[in-house]
Amino acid sequence: MGKNQKEVVAVLPGVTREILASGKNIMVAKFSFAKGAEVPVHSHPHEQCSYIREGSFTYTLNGQNSDVQANDCMLVPPGTPHGAIAKEEGIIIDVFSPPREDFLATTSHEE
C-alpha cells in the first residue's frame, strides 16, 4: 500500500498542498487556491494530469493560456512549462508520475 500523507502545506501565498496518496510510480495531490492565487509558470520532469475539481482558473500550458473550470482536465507532458492563476477560489487535483520526491520532503512552511 502506498504512503498517505494528509498534512496540509502552504506552498505559495493563497495556495496549499495536501498529498492524498503516493506510491512507487504515482502521486495524487490536492491544491487549494484562494481567489487570485498563482502558481507561476514552471516545469519539472514528471508527467502531470490536472483535474479542476472546483472553481475556475487561467491555466498556462507551453505558452498558451486557457480558461478552465470545474471538471476540465489537462495533461502536462514532462518538461513542459505550465502554471495557473485562480479566477475564483478553487481546487486542482494533480496526478504525478513518478511521484514528486520534493513534495514528500517538504515540511510545513511558506516556500
N, C-alpha and C positions, 0 to 999 in steps of 0.2 A: 504494500500500500504506500502511496506517495506521501510526502511530507505536507502537512497542512499548517499554515501559518495565518492566524486571524488578527495579528496586530495591525492596527491602522497607523500608517506612517505619513506624516506631512512631507511631501516631496518638493513642492513649489508653492508660492502664495496662492491659496484657494484650491489647491489640488492635494488629495490624499490618495494613498495606495493601500490596498489590502490584498495579500496573496491568498486566494481562495483554495488553491491546490497546486502542488508541484511534485512532479515525478522525475524519472530519469530522462525523458525525452520531451516533456511538455509542461508548461506552466499556465495557470489561469489567474489573472489579476483583475481586481476591480479598482477603477479610478473614479473618484467622486470630484466634481468640479463645482465651484461657486460661479455664478454669472460673471463673465469677463475673464475668468482664469485661463491661463495659457500654458501649454507645453510647447516650448519653442521647437522649431524645425531641428531635427537631429536624425542620426542614423545609427544602426547597430547591425551586427552580423546575424541577428536572429530573424527568422521568418515570423511575421506577426499577422494575426487576424483581429480586427477591431469591430466589436458589435456595440452599436449605440443602444443602450438599454433605456435611457431616459434623457430628455432634453434635446437640444439642437446645437450644432457646432459648425464652425468653418474648419474643414479638415484640409490640410495641405499634404499632397502626395506627389513627390517628384516635381515640385514647382507649380503644380496645378491646384487651385482652390476649388472646393466643392462644399455646398451646404448640405449637411446630413442631419438626420433626425432619428428618433426612436425607430428601431427595427432595421435601420440601414447597417450594412456590413462592408468593410473594406479589407482587402488583402494587401499587406505590405511586404514585398519581397526583401530578402536580406540586403543590407547596404543601401536601401532606398531612403532618401530624405523625406521626413514626414513630421507633422505637428498638428495641434488642434487648439482652437480658441472656443470657449463656451459662450454661445449666444444667450444662454439661459442656464440655470442650474441643471446639472445632468450627471449621468453615469455612463462610462465606457467600460466594457468588459474586453480585456485583451488576452489573447492566447499567444504564447511564445513557444517556438521550438528552435533550438533547445531552450531549456529554462534559463532565465536571466540570473546568473550567479551573483551579479552585482546587487540585485534586489534582495536575494537571500542573505547577503552580508550586511545590508543596511539596517541600522538601528533607528529608533525614533529620534529624528532631528530634522531641522529645516535644511535642505540641500541648497 
